[in-house]
Structure formats: C-alpha cells, structure tokens
C-alpha cells in the first residue's frame, strides 16, 4: 500500500493487480473508509476480456475488439477502449475498460 496525499494504491503482485483509491475533498485517510475506487490496473495475462484481450495480447487483437481508440488526451493512456459508459461529468461516453498498449503489445487492462 502506498499513500500520497489524497491517493492510495493497493497492490497484489501475485495476481498482477493494483487498485487506486482517492479521498476527494477530505482530510481523512484515502486507504480507509473515505477512499473511493477510481482505477485498477491488471498486468497478469490471466486477466482477460470476454473477447480474449489480455496483457501480452498483440495490439491488433485490442484494435479489433475496440469501440474507440484512446490517446493520452482522451483516456490518459495510449490504447483501445473496450467498454464505454456514461459518467455524470462528461458529455461523451467514457472508457471504462482500456487495453493499454505499448509498442505492439497490450501491457495492461485498465478498469475505471
């Protein structure tokens, strides 16, 4: 567990997962009851989508399953949105599952 200001990161290296929690506008401990889940990063190839995309998959598999391309500006990472949903503070659909791509490979699945 790592805490920096209003952010807390929990990690489970044996299953290739980290979770990020935040405490918005609170002086309380984000790793405790005030923490709100914002993102998980899955890096183990055992994690996969229904279409079979997983860390270690070729970029083309993510591109084929994608609903939209992600850039640093649109999603915060380069890759492909595999799920989209509405959120309160946006006019457009937001990426909920992202195949984060580096080079020609999916390096992680990001769940928001």
ABEGO torsion letter per residue (X at the ends): XBBBEABBBBBBAAAGBBBBBBBBGBABBAABAABBBABBBBABAABBBAAGBBBGBBAAAAAAABABBBBAAAAGBBEBBABBBBBAABABBBBABBBBBBEABBABBBBX
